[in-house]
């Protein structure tokens, strides 16, 4: 796998708004997905926020690269890439499911390196590192059982599940992503010096709201939780509205900022 020094920043963040803002929002996709899942987020965000959607290897425009299977290795490489942005303007992170765990791990690497931290760490649909994972261990299952587990989980269109050629391409990606999630089990990360906001689906069986409250032990900068209607895949206009509110608050608190 190419290292960040050899992989262009544009490859990591192919969907990036034109730089114009006073803050950056880095988004981290859920297992099996890529940067394009956040494409709808560009227009509704504040003009003062630049959106950078992370593209992990092994999918979409990076389909010829090997997927990660280790969370810490991925976090280290993403942090290397983020260093290239410098510290001229502040940032926030948003991640859903696997992306939430990766966003947290990346923030941990930045803190260890004494680099600028995200002002707001928004974690959606994922339990804390010490909580037992409820997502099926797809990486340990044969293809037929893994596909059945995906069908039960939801989130993958039925037309994709029924198409053998598509599943031959998709299944190894999501299995590697789930292996990455499980590789972080038992980790003992230090609390982060940043504000943490957890977003939960009221009917989410993979990351129930009560268990997502366990994230509060991993922050020194304040904790807040919001619960939305829906299951694990509850990303919708309500979530985007909440993210926009968080970003507006962060912008308002910038030195010399104007009301948005």
Secondary structure as GFF3:
##gff-version 3
##sequence-region A 1 260
A	DSSP	alpha_helix	9	12	.	.	.	ID=ss1
A	DSSP	beta_strand	15	16	.	.	.	ID=ss2
A	DSSP	beta_strand	23	28	.	.	.	ID=ss3
A	DSSP	three_ten_helix	35	38	.	.	.	ID=ss4
A	DSSP	alpha_helix	41	44	.	.	.	ID=ss5
A	DSSP	beta_strand	49	53	.	.	.	ID=ss6
A	DSSP	three_ten_helix	60	62	.	.	.	ID=ss7
A	DSSP	alpha_helix	71	83	.	.	.	ID=ss8
A	DSSP	beta_strand	90	96	.	.	.	ID=ss9
A	DSSP	alpha_helix	98	112	.	.	.	ID=ss10
A	DSSP	beta_strand	120	124	.	.	.	ID=ss11
A	DSSP	three_ten_helix	138	140	.	.	.	ID=ss12
A	DSSP	alpha_helix	143	153	.	.	.	ID=ss13
A	DSSP	alpha_helix	158	161	.	.	.	ID=ss14
A	DSSP	alpha_helix	164	183	.	.	.	ID=ss15
A	DSSP	beta_strand	195	201	.	.	.	ID=ss16
A	DSSP	alpha_helix	209	212	.	.	.	ID=ss17
A	DSSP	three_ten_helix	213	218	.	.	.	ID=ss18
A	DSSP	beta_strand	223	228	.	.	.	ID=ss19
A	DSSP	alpha_helix	237	252	.	.	.	ID=ss20
###
